[in-house]
Amino acid sequence: MPTSINTIKHKLDSHLGDTLTVVAQAGRKKITKRHGVLKETFPAVFVVDLDQDKNNFEHVSYSYTDLLTKNIELEFDDEEAEEAEA
């Protein structure tokens, strides 16, 4: 688990353009999953372009602190493929 915001940002920079699933805590005992593409990273936030077939809006942004505090989790599709091959 990355322990700093800079580490998280650098890891996400290496995944720009990759497809991913964002698993977010949406309240008590409720989670939401959104599928999209990691579009951009900024100093404090990153932007995910969502699949238009499944979502009502085009983009969503999250803070790196959301990852650090485990309010959200990212599952990259290419990492799942690598794990399946191993």
N, CA, C and O atoms as a GROMACS GRO file, in nm:
protein
  344
    1MET      N    1   0.085  -0.119   0.000
    1MET     CA    2   0.000   0.000   0.000
    1MET      C    3   0.089   0.125   0.000
    1MET      O    4   0.175   0.140   0.087
    2PRO      N    5   0.069   0.213  -0.098
    2PRO     CA    6   0.147   0.338  -0.099
    2PRO      C    7   0.118   0.419   0.027
    2PRO      O    8   0.004   0.425   0.074
    3THR      N    9   0.222   0.481   0.080
    3THR     CA   10   0.205   0.550   0.207
    3THR      C   11   0.207   0.702   0.195
    3THR      O   12   0.194   0.771   0.296
    4SER      N   13   0.223   0.755   0.074
    4SER     CA   14   0.222   0.900   0.059
    4SER      C   15   0.145   0.939  -0.067
    4SER      O   16   0.129   0.860  -0.160
    5ILE      N   17   0.099   1.061  -0.067
    5ILE     CA   18   0.023   1.111  -0.182
    5ILE      C   19   0.112   1.116  -0.306
    5ILE      O   20   0.064   1.085  -0.416
    6ASN      N   21   0.239   1.152  -0.292
    6ASN     CA   22   0.330   1.155  -0.406
    6ASN      C   23   0.349   1.016  -0.467
    6ASN      O   24   0.354   1.002  -0.589
    7THR      N   25   0.359   0.915  -0.383
    7THR     CA   26   0.373   0.778  -0.431
    7THR      C   27   0.248   0.736  -0.508
    7THR      O   28   0.259   0.673  -0.614
    8ILE      N   29   0.131   0.769  -0.456
    8ILE     CA   30   0.006   0.736  -0.524
    8ILE      C   31  -0.002   0.806  -0.658
    8ILE      O   32  -0.038   0.743  -0.758
    9LYS      N   33   0.033   0.934  -0.664
    9LYS     CA   34   0.027   1.010  -0.788
    9LYS      C   35   0.121   0.952  -0.893
    9LYS      O   36   0.083   0.938  -1.009
   10HIS      N   37   0.243   0.916  -0.854
   10HIS     CA   38   0.339   0.859  -0.948
   10HIS      C   39   0.291   0.724  -1.001
   10HIS      O   40   0.311   0.693  -1.119
   11LYS      N   41   0.229   0.645  -0.915
   11LYS     CA   42   0.175   0.516  -0.960
   11LYS      C   43   0.062   0.537  -1.060
   11LYS      O   44   0.055   0.468  -1.162
   12LEU      N   45  -0.026   0.633  -1.032
   12LEU     CA   46  -0.137   0.660  -1.125
   12LEU      C   47  -0.086   0.720  -1.255
   12LEU      O   48  -0.143   0.692  -1.361
   13ASP      N   49   0.021   0.801  -1.250
   13ASP     CA   50   0.079   0.855  -1.373
   13ASP      C   51   0.121   0.745  -1.468
   13ASP      O   52   0.112   0.760  -1.590
   14SER      N   53   0.167   0.633  -1.414
   14SER     CA   54   0.210   0.522  -1.499
   14SER      C   55   0.093   0.445  -1.558
   14SER      O   56   0.112   0.363  -1.648
   15HIS      N   57  -0.029   0.471  -1.510
   15HIS     CA   58  -0.149   0.402  -1.559
   15HIS      C   59  -0.239   0.492  -1.644
   15HIS      O   60  -0.352   0.454  -1.673
   16LEU      N   61  -0.193   0.610  -1.683
   16LEU     CA   62  -0.276   0.700  -1.764
   16LEU      C   63  -0.322   0.629  -1.890
   16LEU      O   64  -0.241   0.566  -1.959
   17GLY      N   65  -0.451   0.639  -1.921
   17GLY     CA   66  -0.508   0.576  -2.039
   17GLY      C   67  -0.555   0.433  -2.017
   17GLY      O   68  -0.614   0.374  -2.107
   18ASP      N   69  -0.529   0.376  -1.900
   18ASP     CA   70  -0.569   0.239  -1.870
   18ASP      C   71  -0.714   0.236  -1.824
   18ASP      O   72  -0.764   0.331  -1.764
   19THR      N   73  -0.782   0.124  -1.852
   19THR     CA   74  -0.918   0.106  -1.804
   19THR      C   75  -0.913   0.055  -1.660
   19THR      O   76  -0.822  -0.019  -1.622
   20LEU      N   77  -1.012   0.096  -1.582
   20LEU     CA   78  -1.014   0.060  -1.442
   20LEU      C   79  -1.157   0.060  -1.389
   20LEU      O   80  -1.249   0.109  -1.453
   21THR      N   81  -1.172   0.002  -1.271
   21THR     CA   82  -1.297   0.005  -1.198
   21THR      C   83  -1.271   0.075  -1.066
   21THR      O   84  -1.177   0.041  -0.993
   22VAL      N   85  -1.355   0.175  -1.035
   22VAL     CA   86  -1.344   0.248  -0.909
   22VAL      C   87  -1.451   0.193  -0.815
   22VAL      O   88  -1.570   0.197  -0.845
   23VAL      N   89  -1.407   0.141  -0.702
   23VAL     CA   90  -1.498   0.090  -0.600
   23VAL      C   91  -1.498   0.192  -0.487
   23VAL      O   92  -1.398   0.211  -0.420
   24ALA      N   93  -1.614   0.257  -0.467
   24ALA     CA   94  -1.623   0.366  -0.370
   24ALA      C   95  -1.724   0.333  -0.261
   24ALA      O   96  -1.828   0.272  -0.286
   25GLN      N   97  -1.692   0.376  -0.140
   25GLN     CA   98  -1.784   0.364  -0.029
   25GLN      C   99  -1.890   0.472  -0.045
   25GLN      O  100  -1.858   0.591  -0.046
   26ALA      N  101  -2.016   0.432  -0.057
   26ALA     CA  102  -2.124   0.528  -0.081
   26ALA      C  103  -2.212   0.547   0.041
   26ALA      O  104  -2.320   0.606   0.031
   27GLY      N  105  -2.170   0.499   0.152
   27GLY     CA  106  -2.249   0.514   0.273
   27GLY      C  107  -2.242   0.386   0.354
   27GLY      O  108  -2.156   0.301   0.332
   28ARG      N  109  -2.334   0.374   0.446
   28ARG     CA  110  -2.335   0.257   0.533
   28ARG      C  111  -2.365   0.131   0.454
   28ARG      O  112  -2.471   0.118   0.394
   29LYS      N  113  -2.271   0.039   0.455
   29LYS     CA  114  -2.286  -0.091   0.391
   29LYS      C  115  -2.323  -0.081   0.244
   29LYS      O  116  -2.388  -0.171   0.190
   30LYS      N  117  -2.283   0.026   0.178
   30LYS     CA  118  -2.317   0.043   0.037
   30LYS      C  119  -2.192   0.085  -0.040
   30LYS      O  120  -2.120   0.176   0.002
   31ILE      N  121  -2.167   0.017  -0.151
   31ILE     CA  122  -2.055   0.054  -0.236
   31ILE      C  123  -2.105   0.076  -0.378
   31ILE      O  124  -2.207   0.020  -0.419
   32THR      N  125  -2.033   0.158  -0.453
   32THR     CA  126  -2.063   0.179  -0.593
   32THR      C  127  -1.941   0.141  -0.675
   32THR      O  128  -1.827   0.164  -0.634
   33LYS      N  129  -1.966   0.082  -0.791
   33LYS     CA  130  -1.858   0.047  -0.883
   33LYS      C  131  -1.880   0.123  -1.012
   33LYS      O  132  -1.989   0.120  -1.070
   34ARG      N  133  -1.775   0.191  -1.057
   34ARG     CA  134  -1.782   0.265  -1.183
   34ARG      C  135  -1.664   0.223  -1.269
   34ARG      O  136  -1.551   0.215  -1.222
   35HIS      N  137  -1.693   0.197  -1.396
   35HIS     CA  138  -1.590   0.153  -1.489
   35HIS      C  139  -1.557   0.267  -1.584
   35HIS      O  140  -1.647   0.336  -1.632
   36GLY      N  141  -1.429   0.287  -1.611
   36GLY     CA  142  -1.388   0.395  -1.700
   36GLY      C  143  -1.240   0.389  -1.733
   36GLY      O  144  -1.175   0.286  -1.718
   37VAL      N  145  -1.187   0.503  -1.778
   37VAL     CA  146  -1.048   0.517  -1.819
   37VAL      C  147  -0.984   0.628  -1.738
   37VAL      O  148  -1.042   0.736  -1.723
   38LEU      N  149  -0.864   0.602  -1.684
   38LEU     CA  150  -0.790   0.705  -1.612
   38LEU      C  151  -0.743   0.809  -1.713
   38LEU      O  152  -0.656   0.780  -1.796
   39LYS      N  153  -0.800   0.929  -1.706
   39LYS     CA  154  -0.777   1.030  -1.808
   39LYS      C  155  -0.662   1.124  -1.775
   39LYS      O  156  -0.572   1.143  -1.856
   40GLU      N  157  -0.664   1.185  -1.655
   40GLU     CA  158  -0.564   1.286  -1.619
   40GLU      C  159  -0.534   1.281  -1.470
   40GLU      O  160  -0.617   1.241  -1.389
   41THR      N  161  -0.411   1.322  -1.437
   41THR     CA  162  -0.375   1.340  -1.297
   41THR      C  163  -0.334   1.485  -1.276
   41THR      O  164  -0.267   1.545  -1.360
   42PHE      N  165  -0.374   1.540  -1.164
   42PHE     CA  166  -0.341   1.676  -1.125
   42PHE      C  167  -0.272   1.670  -0.990
   42PHE      O  168  -0.264   1.562  -0.931
   43PRO      N  169  -0.221   1.782  -0.938
   43PRO     CA  170  -0.150   1.777  -0.809
   43PRO      C  171  -0.232   1.722  -0.693
   43PRO      O  172  -0.175   1.659  -0.604
   44ALA      N  173  -0.363   1.744  -0.691
   44ALA     CA  174  -0.442   1.698  -0.577
   44ALA      C  175  -0.549   1.596  -0.613
   44ALA      O  176  -0.599   1.526  -0.524
   45VAL      N  177  -0.586   1.585  -0.741
   45VAL     CA  178  -0.694   1.495  -0.783
   45VAL      C  179  -0.657   1.423  -0.912
   45VAL      O  180  -0.562   1.460  -0.981
   46PHE      N  181  -0.736   1.318  -0.943
   46PHE     CA  182  -0.724   1.251  -1.072
   46PHE      C  183  -0.863   1.237  -1.132
   46PHE      O  184  -0.963   1.234  -1.059
   47VAL      N  185  -0.870   1.228  -1.265
   47VAL     CA  186  -0.997   1.228  -1.337
   47VAL      C  187  -1.015   1.095  -1.409
   47VAL      O  188  -0.922   1.044  -1.473
   48VAL      N  189  -1.136   1.039  -1.398
   48VAL     CA  190  -1.171   0.915  -1.466
   48VAL      C  191  -1.285   0.945  -1.564
   48VAL      O  192  -1.388   0.999  -1.524
   49ASP      N  193  -1.265   0.910  -1.692
   49ASP     CA  194  -1.373   0.919  -1.791
   49ASP      C  195  -1.456   0.792  -1.779
   49ASP      O  196  -1.403   0.682  -1.793
   50LEU      N  197  -1.585   0.807  -1.754
   50LEU     CA  198  -1.672   0.692  -1.730
   50LEU      C  199  -1.736   0.641  -1.858
   50LEU      O  200  -1.750   0.715  -1.956
   51ASP      N  201  -1.775   0.513  -1.857
   51ASP     CA  202  -1.851   0.455  -1.968
   51ASP      C  203  -1.987   0.522  -1.973
   51ASP      O  204  -2.058   0.526  -1.873
   52GLN      N  205  -2.023   0.575  -2.088
   52GLN     CA  206  -2.150   0.647  -2.100
   52GLN      C  207  -2.271   0.555  -2.098
   52GLN      O  208  -2.381   0.599  -2.065
   53ASP      N  209  -2.253   0.427  -2.132
   53ASP     CA  210  -2.365   0.333  -2.131
   53ASP      C  211  -2.415   0.305  -1.990
   53ASP      O  212  -2.533   0.276  -1.971
   54LYS      N  213  -2.326   0.313  -1.892
   54LYS     CA  214  -2.361   0.272  -1.756
   54LYS      C  215  -2.375   0.388  -1.658
   54LYS      O  216  -2.422   0.366  -1.546
   55ASN      N  217  -2.336   0.511  -1.697
   55ASN     CA  218  -2.336   0.623  -1.604
   55ASN      C  219  -2.407   0.744  -1.663
   55ASN      O  220  -2.416   0.758  -1.785
   56ASN      N  221  -2.459   0.830  -1.576
   56ASN     CA  222  -2.531   0.948  -1.619
   56ASN      C  223  -2.440   1.066  -1.647
   56ASN      O  224  -2.484   1.166  -1.704
   57PHE      N  225  -2.313   1.058  -1.609
   57PHE     CA  226  -2.222   1.169  -1.628
   57PHE      C  227  -2.092   1.119  -1.691
   57PHE      O  228  -2.061   1.000  -1.684
   58GLU      N  229  -2.017   1.211  -1.752
   58GLU     CA  230  -1.900   1.175  -1.832
   58GLU      C  231  -1.774   1.152  -1.749
   58GLU      O  232  -1.701   1.056  -1.772
   59HIS      N  233  -1.747   1.240  -1.653
   59HIS     CA  234  -1.622   1.237  -1.578
   59HIS      C  235  -1.650   1.235  -1.428
   59HIS      O  236  -1.755   1.280  -1.382
   60VAL      N  237  -1.555   1.182  -1.356
   60VAL     CA  238  -1.561   1.189  -1.210
   60VAL      C  239  -1.417   1.210  -1.162
   60VAL      O  240  -1.323   1.154  -1.218
   61SER      N  241  -1.402   1.291  -1.058
   61SER     CA  242  -1.267   1.314  -1.005
   61SER      C  243  -1.263   1.268  -0.860
   61SER      O  244  -1.361   1.276  -0.786
   62TYR      N  245  -1.146   1.220  -0.822
   62TYR     CA  246  -1.122   1.174  -0.686
   62TYR      C  247  -0.993   1.234  -0.635
   62TYR      O  248  -0.904   1.269  -0.713
   63SER      N  249  -0.983   1.247  -0.506
   63SER     CA  250  -0.862   1.296  -0.442
   63SER      C  251  -0.769   1.178  -0.412
   63SER      O  252  -0.816   1.066  -0.390
   64TYR      N  253  -0.639   1.204  -0.411
   64TYR     CA  254  -0.544   1.100  -0.374
   64TYR      C  255  -0.564   1.058  -0.228
   64TYR      O  256  -0.534   0.944  -0.191
   65THR      N  257  -0.616   1.148  -0.147
   65THR     CA  258  -0.642   1.113  -0.007
   65THR      C  259  -0.754   1.010   0.004
   65THR      O  260  -0.760   0.935   0.101
   66ASP      N  261  -0.845   1.006  -0.095
   66ASP     CA  262  -0.948   0.901  -0.096
   66ASP      C  263  -0.884   0.763  -0.103
   66ASP      O  264  -0.930   0.669  -0.038
   67LEU      N  265  -0.779   0.750  -0.183
   67LEU     CA  266  -0.706   0.623  -0.191
   67LEU      C  267  -0.627   0.596  -0.063
   67LEU      O  268  -0.624   0.484  -0.013
   68LEU      N  269  -0.565   0.700  -0.012
   68LEU     CA  270  -0.483   0.686   0.108
   68LEU      C  271  -0.565   0.642   0.229
   68LEU      O  272  -0.520   0.561   0.310
   69THR      N  273  -0.686   0.696   0.240
   69THR     CA  274  -0.774   0.663   0.353
   69THR      C  275  -0.865   0.544   0.323
   69THR      O  276  -0.949   0.507   0.406
   70LYS      N  277  -0.850   0.485   0.204
   70LYS     CA  278  -0.926   0.367   0.161
   70LYS      C  279  -1.076   0.394   0.147
   70LYS      O  280  -1.156   0.302   0.165
   71ASN      N  281  -1.114   0.518   0.116
   71ASN     CA  282  -1.253   0.547   0.083
   71ASN      C  283  -1.288   0.494  -0.055
   71ASN      O  284  -1.404   0.464  -0.083
   72ILE      N  285  -1.187   0.482  -0.141
   72ILE     CA  286  -1.205   0.422  -0.272
   72ILE      C  287  -1.092   0.324  -0.296
   72ILE      O  288  -0.985   0.331  -0.234
   73GLU      N  289  -1.117   0.231  -0.388
   73GLU     CA  290  -1.015   0.137  -0.434
   73GLU      C  291  -1.018   0.138  -0.586
   73GLU      O  292  -1.123   0.154  -0.647
   74LEU      N  293  -0.900   0.121  -0.646
   74LEU     CA  294  -0.890   0.115  -0.791
   74LEU      C  295  -0.849  -0.026  -0.832
   74LEU      O  296  -0.756  -0.084  -0.776
   75GLU      N  297  -0.920  -0.079  -0.931
   75GLU     CA  298  -0.887  -0.210  -0.986
   75GLU      C  299  -0.860  -0.191  -1.134
   75GLU      O  300  -0.952  -0.169  -1.212
   76PHE      N  301  -0.732  -0.199  -1.173
   76PHE     CA  302  -0.695  -0.181  -1.313
   76PHE      C  303  -0.717  -0.311  -1.387
   76PHE      O  304  -0.682  -0.418  -1.338
   77ASP      N  305  -0.776  -0.302  -1.508
   77ASP     CA  306  -0.806  -0.421  -1.587
   77ASP      C  307  -0.679  -0.493  -1.630
   77ASP      O  308  -0.679  -0.616  -1.638
   78ASP      N  309  -0.571  -0.421  -1.660
   78ASP     CA  310  -0.449  -0.486  -1.704
   78ASP      C  311  -0.382  -0.564  -1.590
   78ASP      O  312  -0.314  -0.663  -1.617
   79GLU      N  313  -0.400  -0.522  -1.466
   79GLU     CA  314  -0.344  -0.596  -1.352
   79GLU      C  315  -0.420  -0.727  -1.333
   79GLU      O  316  -0.360  -0.829  -1.297
   80GLU      N  317  -0.552  -0.725  -1.357
   80GLU     CA  318  -0.630  -0.849  -1.346
   80GLU      C  319  -0.588  -0.948  -1.453
   80GLU      O  320  -0.583  -1.069  -1.427
   81ALA      N  321  -0.557  -0.899  -1.573
   81ALA     CA  322  -0.512  -0.987  -1.681
   81ALA      C  323  -0.376  -1.048  -1.648
   81ALA      O  324  -0.352  -1.166  -1.674
   82GLU      N  325  -0.286  -0.968  -1.589
   82GLU     CA  326  -0.154  -1.019  -1.550
   82GLU      C  327  -0.167  -1.125  -1.442
   82GLU      O  328  -0.094  -1.224  -1.444
   83GLU      N  329  -0.259  -1.106  -1.346
   83GLU     CA  330  -0.278  -1.205  -1.241
   83GLU      C  331  -0.336  -1.334  -1.296
   83GLU      O  332  -0.303  -1.442  -1.247
   84ALA      N  333  -0.424  -1.326  -1.397
   84ALA     CA  334  -0.482  -1.444  -1.458
   84ALA      C  335  -0.377  -1.524  -1.534
   84ALA      O  336  -0.384  -1.647  -1.539
   85GLU      N  337  -0.278  -1.456  -1.593
   85GLU     CA  338  -0.175  -1.524  -1.668
   85GLU      C  339  -0.075  -1.593  -1.576
   85GLU      O  340  -0.014  -1.692  -1.616
   86ALA      N  341  -0.056  -1.544  -1.457
   86ALA     CA  342   0.045  -1.598  -1.365
   86ALA      C  343   0.007  -1.733  -1.308
   86ALA      O  344   0.083  -1.790  -1.230
   0.00000   0.00000   0.00000
